[in-house]
Amino acid sequence: MPELPEVETTVRGLERFMLGERITRVQLNRPNLRRPFPPDLVQVMTGARITGLDRRAKYGLIDLDRDQTMIFHLGMSGRWRIDPESADKHDHLVIETNAHRFALCDPRRFGSVDLVASDELDHWPAFAALGPEPLGDGLNVDHLKMALKGKTQSVKLCLLDQRIIAGLGNIYVCEALWRAGIHPRKAGGKVTKPQLARLVPAIREVLETSIQDGGSTLRDYAQPDGELGYFATRFDVYDRTDQACRRDDGGLVRRIAQGGRSTWFCPKCQK
């Protein structure tokens, strides 16, 4: 699934070609993705000018000059294609401007598209329940200390809770916990303040590095221009079962299951 860095990379890639452009045509090639397309999507977007692009958690936002925002989620396999040379049977939404053509391609159709009044975004149900952005000022030691207080659930699963931090996914939680030297099975409420002081910058660093690298190319993900992200070449623990810890401490990366997902960590340096 495309995670926060992949969505951020997608939004930045689209912004270069979309910002300020007027939409001349909108085409729906099926009635739904994970859920139906908004019934007024074509009418609202056709003729509108794109005034801004942004991201919230794992959602991309396309602002229109009609006080509406189109929200997209890439699901498991979604990606935007810019000026594709040929049509793809999985191009379910196509947006055209005078200069470019943008196709939302989603083979597995777990993505979604919504249309929300721009001044109501913070109250949209999917956003109202989200915690702070991991790259914003809202993520700090005090917030995490309060959010994890008394938690008996593992810190790994706590960090995947979007109500605690918005947008963190499995890859980046594993990587951040390794950088901070925190065992993924440790109860959230037992994580010490010094550990949290290492975790906050570790989360930011791993996300920012991945964004710079264009994201992690796993299965179907590619940037809007077709380029593949290469952060996967930098993984310290993710998907490195039985390989030597990059700290050269003699430890071997282990894989365990937590909450139905795989977790990778070094039992020697993560306490």
CORLIN-V867242 format. One record per residue. N is the residue number from 0. OMEGA is omega in whole degrees, 0 to 359 (999 if undefined). Layout:
# CORLIN-V867242
n=N omega=OMEGA
n=N omega=OMEGA
This chain:
# CORLIN-V867242
n=0 omega=173
n=1 omega=180
n=2 omega=187
n=3 omega=180
n=4 omega=179
n=5 omega=178
n=6 omega=178
n=7 omega=178
n=8 omega=178
n=9 omega=181
n=10 omega=180
n=11 omega=178
n=12 omega=178
n=13 omega=184
n=14 omega=181
n=15 omega=185
n=16 omega=186
n=17 omega=190
n=18 omega=179
n=19 omega=182
n=20 omega=175
n=21 omega=182
n=22 omega=181
n=23 omega=183
n=24 omega=175
n=25 omega=183
n=26 omega=174
n=27 omega=182
n=28 omega=172
n=29 omega=184
n=30 omega=188
n=31 omega=164
n=32 omega=175
n=33 omega=174
n=34 omega=184
n=35 omega=171
n=36 omega=177
n=37 omega=185
n=38 omega=182
n=39 omega=185
n=40 omega=183
n=41 omega=182
n=42 omega=183
n=43 omega=187
n=44 omega=181
n=45 omega=181
n=46 omega=180
n=47 omega=174
n=48 omega=180
n=49 omega=187
n=50 omega=180
n=51 omega=174
n=52 omega=184
n=53 omega=179
n=54 omega=171
n=55 omega=185
n=56 omega=180
n=57 omega=179
n=58 omega=172
n=59 omega=183
n=60 omega=175
n=61 omega=183
n=62 omega=180
n=63 omega=180
n=64 omega=177
n=65 omega=179
n=66 omega=177
n=67 omega=177
n=68 omega=173
n=69 omega=181
n=70 omega=177
n=71 omega=174
n=72 omega=186
n=73 omega=177
n=74 omega=181
n=75 omega=190
n=76 omega=185
n=77 omega=172
n=78 omega=176
n=79 omega=175
n=80 omega=181
n=81 omega=179
n=82 omega=180
n=83 omega=181
n=84 omega=179
n=85 omega=180
n=86 omega=176
n=87 omega=182
n=88 omega=179
n=89 omega=173
n=90 omega=189
n=91 omega=177
n=92 omega=179
n=93 omega=178
n=94 omega=181
n=95 omega=170
n=96 omega=178
n=97 omega=186
n=98 omega=189
n=99 omega=177
n=100 omega=183
n=101 omega=182
n=102 omega=175
n=103 omega=184
n=104 omega=184
n=105 omega=184
n=106 omega=185
n=107 omega=174
n=108 omega=172
n=109 omega=179
n=110 omega=180
n=111 omega=175
n=112 omega=179
n=113 omega=178
n=114 omega=187
n=115 omega=174
n=116 omega=187
n=117 omega=181
n=118 omega=179
n=119 omega=186
n=120 omega=183
n=121 omega=182
n=122 omega=177
n=123 omega=188
n=124 omega=181
n=125 omega=181
n=126 omega=186
n=127 omega=184
n=128 omega=186
n=129 omega=173
n=130 omega=182
n=131 omega=175
n=132 omega=182
n=133 omega=179
n=134 omega=181
n=135 omega=182
n=136 omega=183
n=137 omega=177
n=138 omega=178
n=139 omega=184
n=140 omega=182
n=141 omega=179
n=142 omega=182
n=143 omega=180
n=144 omega=180
n=145 omega=183
n=146 omega=183
n=147 omega=184
n=148 omega=177
n=149 omega=182
n=150 omega=174
n=151 omega=177
n=152 omega=181
n=153 omega=180
n=154 omega=178
n=155 omega=182
n=156 omega=177
n=157 omega=182
n=158 omega=176
n=159 omega=179
n=160 omega=184
n=161 omega=177
n=162 omega=180
n=163 omega=174
n=164 omega=183
n=165 omega=167
n=166 omega=179
n=167 omega=178
n=168 omega=190
n=169 omega=183
n=170 omega=190
n=171 omega=173
n=172 omega=177
n=173 omega=183
n=174 omega=181
n=175 omega=179
n=176 omega=177
n=177 omega=181
n=178 omega=181
n=179 omega=179
n=180 omega=182
n=181 omega=179
n=182 omega=184
n=183 omega=180
n=184 omega=182
n=185 omega=179
n=186 omega=182
n=187 omega=182
n=188 omega=180
n=189 omega=179
n=190 omega=186
n=191 omega=179
n=192 omega=175
n=193 omega=177
n=194 omega=178
n=195 omega=178
n=196 omega=174
n=197 omega=186
n=198 omega=183
n=199 omega=178
n=200 omega=178
n=201 omega=178
n=202 omega=181
n=203 omega=184
n=204 omega=183
n=205 omega=178
n=206 omega=182
n=207 omega=178
n=208 omega=179
n=209 omega=178
n=210 omega=178
n=211 omega=181
n=212 omega=181
n=213 omega=178
n=214 omega=179
n=215 omega=180
n=216 omega=178
n=217 omega=181
n=218 omega=193
n=219 omega=189
n=220 omega=170
n=221 omega=178
n=222 omega=182
n=223 omega=180
n=224 omega=178
n=225 omega=180
n=226 omega=180
n=227 omega=176
n=228 omega=184
n=229 omega=178
n=230 omega=180
n=231 omega=179
n=232 omega=182
n=233 omega=183
n=234 omega=177
n=235 omega=179
n=236 omega=187
n=237 omega=177
n=238 omega=180
n=239 omega=183
n=240 omega=176
n=241 omega=175
n=242 omega=183
n=243 omega=175
n=244 omega=182
n=245 omega=175
n=246 omega=180
n=247 omega=181
n=248 omega=181
n=249 omega=180
n=250 omega=176
n=251 omega=180
n=252 omega=179
n=253 omega=175
n=254 omega=174
n=255 omega=177
n=256 omega=176
n=257 omega=179
n=258 omega=179
n=259 omega=179
n=260 omega=177
n=261 omega=174
n=262 omega=176
n=263 omega=181
n=264 omega=175
n=265 omega=182
n=266 omega=182
n=267 omega=184
n=268 omega=178
n=269 omega=186
n=270 omega=999
